[in-house]
Amino acid sequence: MSEHAQVDPNKQVLWILAVVVLLVLASFAFGRYATEVMTPKPPKLAVYGTLQADLQAQERSGQYVNFSDLKGKVVACAYLYTVCPHGCAAVVAQMQKLHHDFGARSDFHQLSVAVVPERDTPVTLASYAEALGVKPGDHWWFVTGPRDPLVGFMTRELRLNPCRFIPPGKRLNPADMFEHDLRIVLIDRAGQVRGYYDVFHPQAELAALMCERLHRDAKALLDDPIL
């Protein structure tokens, strides 16, 4: 027998394969750790309240709809004043972006509620929606009806600030009759309010942050059915 023991080539190959497998498994495990633990996760969305009462209103199509029909869907809701001279444009722009990003999903819906239902009739809302490029069958309701049920739902259920009548001498233009809450509300599948988004904040940086957060949170609620 020689002074130095002979190494079995087959055993050497097996050892090399074992080391390679261990390195691959270690790399995979570290990758999962980096993804699940080291990668920052978005904060869990707060629950601001649960809707208790229903709302029946007349949609731009002329048909009557109920908010309860949207149970099981993620809903973005906001006030709408079709002749608003200031913040409504910012709100509608973000609603349009939501519609572009998520409007094709059957589990996502949007709701625009008339501030001045006496003016914003179904016919007016239908023309307004058409000008925005929103089709009759899209998942976006533009609703109107008697003022008290609309305002009651928006203030008591969604906890938005009440609309305030603007005296003629303080109006930006003759149509600027009401000051209203310009936040968008995000509601989850269980009818829980999960966020308020001040997309018309006077500070541009905060407005941009609110817009980014709105879309991030909407996507999170859509991607996780039990969130």
Secondary structure in CASP SS format (residue, H / E / C, confidence):
PFRMAT SS
TARGET T0000
AUTHOR 0000-0000-0000
METHOD secondary structure of the structure
MODEL  1
M C 1.00
S C 1.00
E C 1.00
H C 1.00
A C 1.00
Q C 1.00
V C 1.00
D C 1.00
P H 1.00
N H 1.00
K H 1.00
Q H 1.00
V H 1.00
L H 1.00
W H 1.00
I H 1.00
L H 1.00
A H 1.00
V H 1.00
V H 1.00
V H 1.00
L H 1.00
L H 1.00
V H 1.00
L H 1.00
A H 1.00
S H 1.00
F H 1.00
A H 1.00
F H 1.00
G H 1.00
R H 1.00
Y H 1.00
A H 1.00
T H 1.00
E H 1.00
V H 1.00
M H 1.00
T C 1.00
P C 1.00
K C 1.00
P C 1.00
P C 1.00
K C 1.00
L C 1.00
A C 1.00
V C 1.00
Y C 1.00
G E 1.00
T E 1.00
L C 1.00
Q C 1.00
A C 1.00
D C 1.00
L C 1.00
Q E 1.00
A E 1.00
Q E 1.00
E E 1.00
R C 1.00
S C 1.00
G C 1.00
Q C 1.00
Y E 1.00
V E 1.00
N E 1.00
F H 1.00
S H 1.00
D H 1.00
L H 1.00
K C 1.00
G C 1.00
K C 1.00
V E 1.00
V E 1.00
A E 1.00
C E 1.00
A E 1.00
Y E 1.00
L E 1.00
Y C 1.00
T C 1.00
V C 1.00
C C 1.00
P C 1.00
H C 1.00
G C 1.00
C H 1.00
A H 1.00
A H 1.00
V H 1.00
V H 1.00
A H 1.00
Q H 1.00
M H 1.00
Q H 1.00
K H 1.00
L H 1.00
H H 1.00
H H 1.00
D H 1.00
F H 1.00
G C 1.00
A C 1.00
R C 1.00
S C 1.00
D C 1.00
F E 1.00
H E 1.00
Q E 1.00
L E 1.00
S E 1.00
V E 1.00
A E 1.00
V C 1.00
V C 1.00
P C 1.00
E C 1.00
R C 1.00
D C 1.00
T C 1.00
P H 1.00
V H 1.00
T H 1.00
L H 1.00
A H 1.00
S H 1.00
Y H 1.00
A H 1.00
E H 1.00
A H 1.00
L H 1.00
G C 1.00
V C 1.00
K C 1.00
P C 1.00
G C 1.00
D C 1.00
H C 1.00
W E 1.00
W E 1.00
F E 1.00
V E 1.00
T E 1.00
G C 1.00
P C 1.00
R H 1.00
D H 1.00
P H 1.00
L H 1.00
V H 1.00
G H 1.00
F H 1.00
M H 1.00
T H 1.00
R H 1.00
E H 1.00
L C 1.00
R C 1.00
L C 1.00
N C 1.00
P C 1.00
C C 1.00
R E 1.00
F E 1.00
I C 1.00
P C 1.00
P H 1.00
G H 1.00
K H 1.00
R C 1.00
L C 1.00
N C 1.00
P C 1.00
A C 1.00
D C 1.00
M C 1.00
F E 1.00
E E 1.00
H C 1.00
D C 1.00
L C 1.00
R C 1.00
I E 1.00
V E 1.00
L E 1.00
I E 1.00
D C 1.00
R C 1.00
A C 1.00
G C 1.00
Q E 1.00
V E 1.00
R E 1.00
G E 1.00
Y E 1.00
Y E 1.00
D C 1.00
V C 1.00
F C 1.00
H C 1.00
P C 1.00
Q C 1.00
A H 1.00
E H 1.00
L H 1.00
A H 1.00
A H 1.00
L H 1.00
M H 1.00
C H 1.00
E H 1.00
R H 1.00
L H 1.00
H H 1.00
R H 1.00
D H 1.00
A H 1.00
K H 1.00
A H 1.00
L H 1.00
L H 1.00
D H 1.00
D C 1.00
P C 1.00
I C 1.00
L C 1.00
END
